[in-house]
């Protein structure tokens, strides 16, 4: 899940699974889909 975080007057998008921060929501969402921290699914 991607969550928004306010830091130093800027909005960051954080991957809740591994804690990585992104300055673009799309980057965070793209990462989330391939994040190693997410639980494995039946489709790998
Ligand atoms: Zn992640």
mmCIF file of the protein (N, C-alpha, C, O) and its ligand, coordinates in Angstrom:
data_MODEL
# 
_entry.id   MODEL 
# 
loop_
_entity.id 
_entity.type 
_entity.pdbx_number_of_molecules 
1 polymer     1 
2 non-polymer 1 
# 
_entity_poly.entity_id                      1 
_entity_poly.type                           'polypeptide(L)' 
_entity_poly.nstd_linkage                   no 
_entity_poly.nstd_monomer                   no 
_entity_poly.pdbx_seq_one_letter_code       
;(UNK)(UNK)(UNK)(UNK)(UNK)(UNK)(UNK)(UNK)(UNK)(UNK)(UNK)(UNK)(UNK)(UNK)(UNK)(UNK)
(UNK)(UNK)(UNK)(UNK)(UNK)(UNK)(UNK)(UNK)(UNK)(UNK)(UNK)(UNK)(UNK)(UNK)(UNK)(UNK)
(UNK)(UNK)(UNK)(UNK)(UNK)(UNK)(UNK)(UNK)(UNK)(UNK)(UNK)(UNK)
;
_entity_poly.pdbx_seq_one_letter_code_can   XXXXXXXXXXXXXXXXXXXXXXXXXXXXXXXXXXXXXXXXXXXX 
_entity_poly.pdbx_strand_id                 A 
# 
loop_
_entity_poly_seq.entity_id 
_entity_poly_seq.num 
_entity_poly_seq.mon_id 
_entity_poly_seq.hetero 
1 1  UNK n 
1 2  UNK n 
1 3  UNK n 
1 4  UNK n 
1 5  UNK n 
1 6  UNK n 
1 7  UNK n 
1 8  UNK n 
1 9  UNK n 
1 10 UNK n 
1 11 UNK n 
1 12 UNK n 
1 13 UNK n 
1 14 UNK n 
1 15 UNK n 
1 16 UNK n 
1 17 UNK n 
1 18 UNK n 
1 19 UNK n 
1 20 UNK n 
1 21 UNK n 
1 22 UNK n 
1 23 UNK n 
1 24 UNK n 
1 25 UNK n 
1 26 UNK n 
1 27 UNK n 
1 28 UNK n 
1 29 UNK n 
1 30 UNK n 
1 31 UNK n 
1 32 UNK n 
1 33 UNK n 
1 34 UNK n 
1 35 UNK n 
1 36 UNK n 
1 37 UNK n 
1 38 UNK n 
1 39 UNK n 
1 40 UNK n 
1 41 UNK n 
1 42 UNK n 
1 43 UNK n 
1 44 UNK n 
# 
loop_
_struct_asym.id 
_struct_asym.entity_id 
A 1 
B 2 
# 
loop_
_chem_comp.id 
_chem_comp.type 
_chem_comp.mon_nstd_flag 
UNK 'L-peptide linking' . 
ZN  non-polymer         . 
# 
_pdbx_entity_nonpoly.entity_id   2 
_pdbx_entity_nonpoly.name        ? 
_pdbx_entity_nonpoly.comp_id     ZN 
# 
_pdbx_nonpoly_scheme.asym_id         B 
_pdbx_nonpoly_scheme.entity_id       2 
_pdbx_nonpoly_scheme.mon_id          ZN 
_pdbx_nonpoly_scheme.ndb_seq_num     1 
_pdbx_nonpoly_scheme.pdb_seq_num     101 
_pdbx_nonpoly_scheme.auth_seq_num    101 
_pdbx_nonpoly_scheme.pdb_mon_id      ZN 
_pdbx_nonpoly_scheme.auth_mon_id     ZN 
_pdbx_nonpoly_scheme.pdb_strand_id   A 
_pdbx_nonpoly_scheme.pdb_ins_code    . 
# 
loop_
_atom_site.group_PDB 
_atom_site.id 
_atom_site.type_symbol 
_atom_site.label_atom_id 
_atom_site.label_alt_id 
_atom_site.label_comp_id 
_atom_site.label_asym_id 
_atom_site.label_entity_id 
_atom_site.label_seq_id 
_atom_site.pdbx_PDB_ins_code 
_atom_site.Cartn_x 
_atom_site.Cartn_y 
_atom_site.Cartn_z 
_atom_site.occupancy 
_atom_site.B_iso_or_equiv 
_atom_site.pdbx_formal_charge 
_atom_site.auth_seq_id 
_atom_site.auth_comp_id 
_atom_site.auth_asym_id 
_atom_site.auth_atom_id 
_atom_site.pdbx_PDB_model_num 
ATOM   1   N  N  . UNK A 1 1  ? 0.846  -1.192  0.000   1.00 0.00 ? 1   UNK A N  1 
ATOM   2   C  CA . UNK A 1 1  ? 0.000  0.000   0.000   1.00 0.00 ? 1   UNK A CA 1 
ATOM   3   C  C  . UNK A 1 1  ? 0.881  1.243   0.000   1.00 0.00 ? 1   UNK A C  1 
ATOM   4   O  O  . UNK A 1 1  ? 1.907  1.289   0.678   1.00 0.00 ? 1   UNK A O  1 
ATOM   5   N  N  . UNK A 1 2  ? 0.471  2.246   -0.765  1.00 0.00 ? 2   UNK A N  1 
ATOM   6   C  CA . UNK A 1 2  ? 1.206  3.513   -0.812  1.00 0.00 ? 2   UNK A CA 1 
ATOM   7   C  C  . UNK A 1 2  ? 0.529  4.519   0.106   1.00 0.00 ? 2   UNK A C  1 
ATOM   8   O  O  . UNK A 1 2  ? -0.681 4.731   0.027   1.00 0.00 ? 2   UNK A O  1 
ATOM   9   N  N  . UNK A 1 3  ? 1.326  5.142   0.985   1.00 0.00 ? 3   UNK A N  1 
ATOM   10  C  CA . UNK A 1 3  ? 0.796  6.148   1.890   1.00 0.00 ? 3   UNK A CA 1 
ATOM   11  C  C  . UNK A 1 3  ? 1.516  7.469   1.648   1.00 0.00 ? 3   UNK A C  1 
ATOM   12  O  O  . UNK A 1 3  ? 2.680  7.481   1.248   1.00 0.00 ? 3   UNK A O  1 
ATOM   13  N  N  . UNK A 1 4  ? 0.826  8.581   1.890   1.00 0.00 ? 4   UNK A N  1 
ATOM   14  C  CA . UNK A 1 4  ? 1.441  9.890   1.710   1.00 0.00 ? 4   UNK A CA 1 
ATOM   15  C  C  . UNK A 1 4  ? 2.071  10.355  3.014   1.00 0.00 ? 4   UNK A C  1 
ATOM   16  O  O  . UNK A 1 4  ? 1.554  10.091  4.099   1.00 0.00 ? 4   UNK A O  1 
ATOM   17  N  N  . UNK A 1 5  ? 3.191  11.048  2.891   1.00 0.00 ? 5   UNK A N  1 
ATOM   18  C  CA . UNK A 1 5  ? 3.920  11.532  4.057   1.00 0.00 ? 5   UNK A CA 1 
ATOM   19  C  C  . UNK A 1 5  ? 4.333  12.982  3.827   1.00 0.00 ? 5   UNK A C  1 
ATOM   20  O  O  . UNK A 1 5  ? 4.816  13.329  2.749   1.00 0.00 ? 5   UNK A O  1 
ATOM   21  N  N  . UNK A 1 6  ? 4.144  13.824  4.833   1.00 0.00 ? 6   UNK A N  1 
ATOM   22  C  CA . UNK A 1 6  ? 4.576  15.221  4.737   1.00 0.00 ? 6   UNK A CA 1 
ATOM   23  C  C  . UNK A 1 6  ? 5.948  15.373  5.361   1.00 0.00 ? 6   UNK A C  1 
ATOM   24  O  O  . UNK A 1 6  ? 6.136  15.080  6.542   1.00 0.00 ? 6   UNK A O  1 
ATOM   25  N  N  . UNK A 1 7  ? 6.921  15.838  4.561   1.00 0.00 ? 7   UNK A N  1 
ATOM   26  C  CA . UNK A 1 7  ? 8.259  16.071  5.087   1.00 0.00 ? 7   UNK A CA 1 
ATOM   27  C  C  . UNK A 1 7  ? 8.847  17.332  4.480   1.00 0.00 ? 7   UNK A C  1 
ATOM   28  O  O  . UNK A 1 7  ? 8.890  17.482  3.258   1.00 0.00 ? 7   UNK A O  1 
ATOM   29  N  N  . UNK A 1 8  ? 9.296  18.231  5.330   1.00 0.00 ? 8   UNK A N  1 
ATOM   30  C  CA . UNK A 1 8  ? 9.959  19.437  4.847   1.00 0.00 ? 8   UNK A CA 1 
ATOM   31  C  C  . UNK A 1 8  ? 9.149  20.136  3.771   1.00 0.00 ? 8   UNK A C  1 
ATOM   32  O  O  . UNK A 1 8  ? 9.674  20.487  2.714   1.00 0.00 ? 8   UNK A O  1 
ATOM   33  N  N  . UNK A 1 9  ? 7.863  20.336  4.046   1.00 0.00 ? 9   UNK A N  1 
ATOM   34  C  CA . UNK A 1 9  ? 6.980  21.050  3.121   1.00 0.00 ? 9   UNK A CA 1 
ATOM   35  C  C  . UNK A 1 9  ? 6.752  20.343  1.801   1.00 0.00 ? 9   UNK A C  1 
ATOM   36  O  O  . UNK A 1 9  ? 6.236  20.939  0.856   1.00 0.00 ? 9   UNK A O  1 
ATOM   37  N  N  . UNK A 1 10 ? 7.131  19.078  1.730   1.00 0.00 ? 10  UNK A N  1 
ATOM   38  C  CA . UNK A 1 10 ? 6.911  18.330  0.501   1.00 0.00 ? 10  UNK A CA 1 
ATOM   39  C  C  . UNK A 1 10 ? 6.103  17.074  0.817   1.00 0.00 ? 10  UNK A C  1 
ATOM   40  O  O  . UNK A 1 10 ? 6.153  16.541  1.926   1.00 0.00 ? 10  UNK A O  1 
ATOM   41  N  N  . UNK A 1 11 ? 5.362  16.623  -0.181  1.00 0.00 ? 11  UNK A N  1 
ATOM   42  C  CA . UNK A 1 11 ? 4.604  15.391  -0.010  1.00 0.00 ? 11  UNK A CA 1 
ATOM   43  C  C  . UNK A 1 11 ? 5.368  14.228  -0.632  1.00 0.00 ? 11  UNK A C  1 
ATOM   44  O  O  . UNK A 1 11 ? 5.775  14.276  -1.793  1.00 0.00 ? 11  UNK A O  1 
ATOM   45  N  N  . UNK A 1 12 ? 5.549  13.198  0.161   1.00 0.00 ? 12  UNK A N  1 
ATOM   46  C  CA . UNK A 1 12 ? 6.233  12.009  -0.321  1.00 0.00 ? 12  UNK A CA 1 
ATOM   47  C  C  . UNK A 1 12 ? 5.248  10.850  -0.331  1.00 0.00 ? 12  UNK A C  1 
ATOM   48  O  O  . UNK A 1 12 ? 4.250  10.837  0.389   1.00 0.00 ? 12  UNK A O  1 
ATOM   49  N  N  . UNK A 1 13 ? 5.566  9.886   -1.169  1.00 0.00 ? 13  UNK A N  1 
ATOM   50  C  CA . UNK A 1 13 ? 4.735  8.696   -1.248  1.00 0.00 ? 13  UNK A CA 1 
ATOM   51  C  C  . UNK A 1 13 ? 5.563  7.512   -0.794  1.00 0.00 ? 13  UNK A C  1 
ATOM   52  O  O  . UNK A 1 13 ? 6.600  7.188   -1.371  1.00 0.00 ? 13  UNK A O  1 
ATOM   53  N  N  . UNK A 1 14 ? 5.074  6.881   0.252   1.00 0.00 ? 14  UNK A N  1 
ATOM   54  C  CA . UNK A 1 14 ? 5.859  5.823   0.876   1.00 0.00 ? 14  UNK A CA 1 
ATOM   55  C  C  . UNK A 1 14 ? 5.252  4.455   0.610   1.00 0.00 ? 14  UNK A C  1 
ATOM   56  O  O  . UNK A 1 14 ? 4.044  4.258   0.738   1.00 0.00 ? 14  UNK A O  1 
ATOM   57  N  N  . UNK A 1 15 ? 6.113  3.516   0.238   1.00 0.00 ? 15  UNK A N  1 
ATOM   58  C  CA . UNK A 1 15 ? 5.695  2.127   0.132   1.00 0.00 ? 15  UNK A CA 1 
ATOM   59  C  C  . UNK A 1 15 ? 5.569  1.582   1.549   1.00 0.00 ? 15  UNK A C  1 
ATOM   60  O  O  . UNK A 1 15 ? 6.559  1.462   2.271   1.00 0.00 ? 15  UNK A O  1 
ATOM   61  N  N  . UNK A 1 16 ? 4.358  1.261   1.930   1.00 0.00 ? 16  UNK A N  1 
ATOM   62  C  CA . UNK A 1 16 ? 4.136  0.847   3.303   1.00 0.00 ? 16  UNK A CA 1 
ATOM   63  C  C  . UNK A 1 16 ? 4.774  -0.509  3.585   1.00 0.00 ? 16  UNK A C  1 
ATOM   64  O  O  . UNK A 1 16 ? 5.029  -0.849  4.740   1.00 0.00 ? 16  UNK A O  1 
ATOM   65  N  N  . UNK A 1 17 ? 5.028  -1.270  2.551   1.00 0.00 ? 17  UNK A N  1 
ATOM   66  C  CA . UNK A 1 17 ? 5.569  -2.623  2.742   1.00 0.00 ? 17  UNK A CA 1 
ATOM   67  C  C  . UNK A 1 17 ? 7.046  -2.592  3.125   1.00 0.00 ? 17  UNK A C  1 
ATOM   68  O  O  . UNK A 1 17 ? 7.473  -3.349  3.997   1.00 0.00 ? 17  UNK A O  1 
ATOM   69  N  N  . UNK A 1 18 ? 7.838  -1.715  2.473   1.00 0.00 ? 18  UNK A N  1 
ATOM   70  C  CA . UNK A 1 18 ? 9.273  -1.721  2.726   1.00 0.00 ? 18  UNK A CA 1 
ATOM   71  C  C  . UNK A 1 18 ? 9.795  -0.369  3.207   1.00 0.00 ? 18  UNK A C  1 
ATOM   72  O  O  . UNK A 1 18 ? 10.941 -0.270  3.647   1.00 0.00 ? 18  UNK A O  1 
ATOM   73  N  N  . UNK A 1 19 ? 8.964  0.676   3.128   1.00 0.00 ? 19  UNK A N  1 
ATOM   74  C  CA . UNK A 1 19 ? 9.366  1.969   3.676   1.00 0.00 ? 19  UNK A CA 1 
ATOM   75  C  C  . UNK A 1 19 ? 10.073 2.886   2.698   1.00 0.00 ? 19  UNK A C  1 
ATOM   76  O  O  . UNK A 1 19 ? 10.501 3.975   3.081   1.00 0.00 ? 19  UNK A O  1 
ATOM   77  N  N  . UNK A 1 20 ? 10.206 2.477   1.448   1.00 0.00 ? 20  UNK A N  1 
ATOM   78  C  CA . UNK A 1 20 ? 10.842 3.339   0.460   1.00 0.00 ? 20  UNK A CA 1 
ATOM   79  C  C  . UNK A 1 20 ? 9.994  4.577   0.198   1.00 0.00 ? 20  UNK A C  1 
ATOM   80  O  O  . UNK A 1 20 ? 8.765  4.514   0.199   1.00 0.00 ? 20  UNK A O  1 
ATOM   81  N  N  . UNK A 1 21 ? 10.678 5.722   -0.030  1.00 0.00 ? 21  UNK A N  1 
ATOM   82  C  CA . UNK A 1 21 ? 9.987  6.976   -0.294  1.00 0.00 ? 21  UNK A CA 1 
ATOM   83  C  C  . UNK A 1 21 ? 10.160 7.386   -1.747  1.00 0.00 ? 21  UNK A C  1 
ATOM   84  O  O  . UNK A 1 21 ? 11.232 7.228   -2.330  1.00 0.00 ? 21  UNK A O  1 
ATOM   85  N  N  . UNK A 1 22 ? 9.085  7.917   -2.320  1.00 0.00 ? 22  UNK A N  1 
ATOM   86  C  CA . UNK A 1 22 ? 9.123  8.410   -3.698  1.00 0.00 ? 22  UNK A CA 1 
ATOM   87  C  C  . UNK A 1 22 ? 8.501  9.790   -3.738  1.00 0.00 ? 22  UNK A C  1 
ATOM   88  O  O  . UNK A 1 22 ? 7.619  10.100  -2.937  1.00 0.00 ? 22  UNK A O  1 
ATOM   89  N  N  . UNK A 1 23 ? 8.961  10.633  -4.680  1.00 0.00 ? 23  UNK A N  1 
ATOM   90  C  CA . UNK A 1 23 ? 8.373  11.965  -4.801  1.00 0.00 ? 23  UNK A CA 1 
ATOM   91  C  C  . UNK A 1 23 ? 7.257  12.003  -5.838  1.00 0.00 ? 23  UNK A C  1 
ATOM   92  O  O  . UNK A 1 23 ? 6.579  13.017  -6.000  1.00 0.00 ? 23  UNK A O  1 
ATOM   93  N  N  . UNK A 1 24 ? 7.078  10.891  -6.533  1.00 0.00 ? 24  UNK A N  1 
ATOM   94  C  CA . UNK A 1 24 ? 5.982  10.803  -7.489  1.00 0.00 ? 24  UNK A CA 1 
ATOM   95  C  C  . UNK A 1 24 ? 5.075  9.643   -7.107  1.00 0.00 ? 24  UNK A C  1 
ATOM   96  O  O  . UNK A 1 24 ? 5.540  8.537   -6.834  1.00 0.00 ? 24  UNK A O  1 
ATOM   97  N  N  . UNK A 1 25 ? 3.781  9.911   -7.092  1.00 0.00 ? 25  UNK A N  1 
ATOM   98  C  CA . UNK A 1 25 ? 2.846  8.847   -6.713  1.00 0.00 ? 25  UNK A CA 1 
ATOM   99  C  C  . UNK A 1 25 ? 2.934  7.667   -7.683  1.00 0.00 ? 25  UNK A C  1 
ATOM   100 O  O  . UNK A 1 25 ? 2.879  6.507   -7.277  1.00 0.00 ? 25  UNK A O  1 
ATOM   101 N  N  . UNK A 1 26 ? 3.069  7.984   -8.954  1.00 0.00 ? 26  UNK A N  1 
ATOM   102 C  CA . UNK A 1 26 ? 3.126  6.911   -9.952  1.00 0.00 ? 26  UNK A CA 1 
ATOM   103 C  C  . UNK A 1 26 ? 4.350  6.033   -9.726  1.00 0.00 ? 26  UNK A C  1 
ATOM   104 O  O  . UNK A 1 26 ? 4.283  4.816   -9.902  1.00 0.00 ? 26  UNK A O  1 
ATOM   105 N  N  . UNK A 1 27 ? 5.473  6.646   -9.335  1.00 0.00 ? 27  UNK A N  1 
ATOM   106 C  CA . UNK A 1 27 ? 6.679  5.865   -9.057  1.00 0.00 ? 27  UNK A CA 1 
ATOM   107 C  C  . UNK A 1 27 ? 6.445  4.921   -7.888  1.00 0.00 ? 27  UNK A C  1 
ATOM   108 O  O  . UNK A 1 27 ? 6.863  3.763   -7.917  1.00 0.00 ? 27  UNK A O  1 
ATOM   109 N  N  . UNK A 1 28 ? 5.781  5.419   -6.874  1.00 0.00 ? 28  UNK A N  1 
ATOM   110 C  CA . UNK A 1 28 ? 5.506  4.606   -5.699  1.00 0.00 ? 28  UNK A CA 1 
ATOM   111 C  C  . UNK A 1 28 ? 4.576  3.441   -6.041  1.00 0.00 ? 28  UNK A C  1 
ATOM   112 O  O  . UNK A 1 28 ? 4.766  2.313   -5.588  1.00 0.00 ? 28  UNK A O  1 
ATOM   113 N  N  . UNK A 1 29 ? 3.564  3.751   -6.856  1.00 0.00 ? 29  UNK A N  1 
ATOM   114 C  CA . UNK A 1 29 ? 2.611  2.703   -7.219  1.00 0.00 ? 29  UNK A CA 1 
ATOM   115 C  C  . UNK A 1 29 ? 3.267  1.649   -8.101  1.00 0.00 ? 29  UNK A C  1 
ATOM   116 O  O  . UNK A 1 29 ? 2.999  0.455   -7.961  1.00 0.00 ? 29  UNK A O  1 
ATOM   117 N  N  . UNK A 1 30 ? 4.121  2.095   -9.004  1.00 0.00 ? 30  UNK A N  1 
ATOM   118 C  CA . UNK A 1 30 ? 4.840  1.156   -9.865  1.00 0.00 ? 30  UNK A CA 1 
ATOM   119 C  C  . UNK A 1 30 ? 5.736  0.254   -9.035  1.00 0.00 ? 30  UNK A C  1 
ATOM   120 O  O  . UNK A 1 30 ? 5.791  -0.958  -9.243  1.00 0.00 ? 30  UNK A O  1 
ATOM   121 N  N  . UNK A 1 31 ? 6.443  0.872   -8.084  1.00 0.00 ? 31  UNK A N  1 
ATOM   122 C  CA . UNK A 1 31 ? 7.304  0.093   -7.201  1.00 0.00 ? 31  UNK A CA 1 
ATOM   123 C  C  . UNK A 1 31 ? 6.493  -0.925  -6.405  1.00 0.00 ? 31  UNK A C  1 
ATOM   124 O  O  . UNK A 1 31 ? 6.884  -2.084  -6.266  1.00 0.00 ? 31  UNK A O  1 
ATOM   125 N  N  . UNK A 1 32 ? 5.354  -0.464  -5.885  1.00 0.00 ? 32  UNK A N  1 
ATOM   126 C  CA . UNK A 1 32 ? 4.556  -1.315  -5.019  1.00 0.00 ? 32  UNK A CA 1 
ATOM   127 C  C  . UNK A 1 32 ? 4.181  -2.613  -5.718  1.00 0.00 ? 32  UNK A C  1 
ATOM   128 O  O  . UNK A 1 32 ? 4.133  -3.677  -5.101  1.00 0.00 ? 32  UNK A O  1 
ATOM   129 N  N  . UNK A 1 33 ? 3.918  -2.506  -7.013  1.00 0.00 ? 33  UNK A N  1 
ATOM   130 C  CA . UNK A 1 33 ? 3.494  -3.699  -7.749  1.00 0.00 ? 33  UNK A CA 1 
ATOM   131 C  C  . UNK A 1 33 ? 4.601  -4.741  -7.837  1.00 0.00 ? 33  UNK A C  1 
ATOM   132 O  O  . UNK A 1 33 ? 4.334  -5.935  -7.973  1.00 0.00 ? 33  UNK A O  1 
ATOM   133 N  N  . UNK A 1 34 ? 5.852  -4.275  -7.757  1.00 0.00 ? 34  UNK A N  1 
ATOM   134 C  CA . UNK A 1 34 ? 6.953  -5.225  -7.861  1.00 0.00 ? 34  UNK A CA 1 
ATOM   135 C  C  . UNK A 1 34 ? 7.782  -5.289  -6.589  1.00 0.00 ? 34  UNK A C  1 
ATOM   136 O  O  . UNK A 1 34 ? 8.902  -5.800  -6.590  1.00 0.00 ? 34  UNK A O  1 
ATOM   137 N  N  . UNK A 1 35 ? 7.218  -4.763  -5.498  1.00 0.00 ? 35  UNK A N  1 
ATOM   138 C  CA . UNK A 1 35 ? 7.961  -4.697  -4.246  1.00 0.00 ? 35  UNK A CA 1 
ATOM   139 C  C  . UNK A 1 35 ? 8.235  -6.098  -3.696  1.00 0.00 ? 35  UNK A C  1 
ATOM   140 O  O  . UNK A 1 35 ? 7.341  -6.940  -3.615  1.00 0.00 ? 35  UNK A O  1 
ATOM   141 N  N  . UNK A 1 36 ? 9.487  -6.318  -3.325  1.00 0.00 ? 36  UNK A N  1 
ATOM   142 C  CA . UNK A 1 36 ? 9.880  -7.619  -2.786  1.00 0.00 ? 36  UNK A CA 1 
ATOM   143 C  C  . UNK A 1 36 ? 9.262  -7.889  -1.418  1.00 0.00 ? 36  UNK A C  1 
ATOM   144 O  O  . UNK A 1 36 ? 9.168  -9.037  -0.983  1.00 0.00 ? 36  UNK A O  1 
ATOM   145 N  N  . UNK A 1 37 ? 8.842  -6.818  -0.747  1.00 0.00 ? 37  UNK A N  1 
ATOM   146 C  CA . UNK A 1 37 ? 8.335  -6.960  0.610   1.00 0.00 ? 37  UNK A CA 1 
ATOM   147 C  C  . UNK A 1 37 ? 6.891  -7.452  0.640   1.00 0.00 ? 37  UNK A C  1 
ATOM   148 O  O  . UNK A 1 37 ? 6.392  -7.880  1.681   1.00 0.00 ? 37  UNK A O  1 
ATOM   149 N  N  . UNK A 1 38 ? 6.229  -7.387  -0.512  1.00 0.00 ? 38  UNK A N  1 
ATOM   150 C  CA . UNK A 1 38 ? 4.843  -7.838  -0.529  1.00 0.00 ? 38  UNK A CA 1 
ATOM   151 C  C  . UNK A 1 38 ? 4.768  -9.349  -0.414  1.00 0.00 ? 38  UNK A C  1 
ATOM   152 O  O  . UNK A 1 38 ? 5.676  -10.065 -0.836  1.00 0.00 ? 38  UNK A O  1 
ATOM   153 N  N  . UNK A 1 39 ? 3.700  -9.810  0.151   1.00 0.00 ? 39  UNK A N  1 
ATOM   154 C  CA . UNK A 1 39 ? 3.549  -11.246 0.316   1.00 0.00 ? 39  UNK A CA 1 
ATOM   155 C  C  . UNK A 1 39 ? 3.380  -11.925 -1.038  1.00 0.00 ? 39  UNK A C  1 
ATOM   156 O  O  . UNK A 1 39 ? 2.675  -11.421 -1.912  1.00 0.00 ? 39  UNK A O  1 
ATOM   157 N  N  . UNK A 1 40 ? 4.023  -13.055 -1.200  1.00 0.00 ? 40  UNK A N  1 
ATOM   158 C  CA . UNK A 1 40 ? 3.902  -13.790 -2.457  1.00 0.00 ? 40  UNK A CA 1 
ATOM   159 C  C  . UNK A 1 40 ? 2.460  -14.239 -2.704  1.00 0.00 ? 40  UNK A C  1 
ATOM   160 O  O  . UNK A 1 40 ? 1.757  -14.639 -1.776  1.00 0.00 ? 40  UNK A O  1 
ATOM   161 N  N  . UNK A 1 41 ? 2.032  -14.167 -3.962  1.00 0.00 ? 41  UNK A N  1 
ATOM   162 C  CA . UNK A 1 41 ? 0.680  -14.572 -4.300  1.00 0.00 ? 41  UNK A CA 1 
ATOM   163 C  C  . UNK A 1 41 ? 0.721  -15.866 -5.114  1.00 0.00 ? 41  UNK A C  1 
ATOM   164 O  O  . UNK A 1 41 ? 1.791  -16.358 -5.475  1.00 0.00 ? 41  UNK A O  1 
ATOM   165 N  N  . UNK A 1 42 ? -0.419 -16.383 -5.382  1.00 0.00 ? 42  UNK A N  1 
ATOM   166 C  CA . UNK A 1 42 ? -0.497 -17.634 -6.129  1.00 0.00 ? 42  UNK A CA 1 
ATOM   167 C  C  . UNK A 1 42 ? 0.011  -17.441 -7.564  1.00 0.00 ? 42  UNK A C  1 
ATOM   168 O  O  . UNK A 1 42 ? 0.413  -18.395 -8.230  1.00 0.00 ? 42  UNK A O  1 
ATOM   169 N  N  . UNK A 1 43 ? -0.018 -16.176 -8.025  1.00 0.00 ? 43  UNK A N  1 
ATOM   170 C  CA . UNK A 1 43 ? 0.455  -15.918 -9.390  1.00 0.00 ? 43  UNK A CA 1 
ATOM   171 C  C  . UNK A 1 43 ? 1.921  -15.512 -9.397  1.00 0.00 ? 43  UNK A C  1 
ATOM   172 O  O  . UNK A 1 43 ? 2.434  -15.019 -10.401 1.00 0.00 ? 43  UNK A O  1 
ATOM   173 N  N  . UNK A 1 44 ? 2.590  -15.724 -8.268  1.00 0.00 ? 44  UNK A N  1 
ATOM   174 C  CA . UNK A 1 44 ? 3.998  -15.384 -8.076  1.00 0.00 ? 44  UNK A CA 1 
ATOM   175 C  C  . UNK A 1 44 ? 4.147  -13.883 -7.945  1.00 0.00 ? 44  UNK A C  1 
ATOM   176 O  O  . UNK A 1 44 ? 5.260  -13.386 -7.776  1.00 0.00 ? 44  UNK A O  1 
HETATM 177 ZN ZN . ZN  B 2 .  ? 8.271  -1.505  -1.322  1.00 0.00 ? 101 ZN  A ZN 1 
# 
